[in-house]
């Protein structure tokens, strides 16, 4: 999974690269270079959850 760059309006994403976020179904660039299965807000939430679940050393 790649880290997303600045948000892009759905109309600016080529139609063959558009898809829905796997969690919230927001239309995002899901395919192609720079694509991601999660929107920025869902990715941040998932990464935050993973940080909280890391065992402390």
Secondary structure, 3 states (H helix, E strand, C coil): CCCCCCCCCHHHCCHHHEEECCCCCCEEECCCCCCCCCCHHHHHHHHHHHHHHCCCC
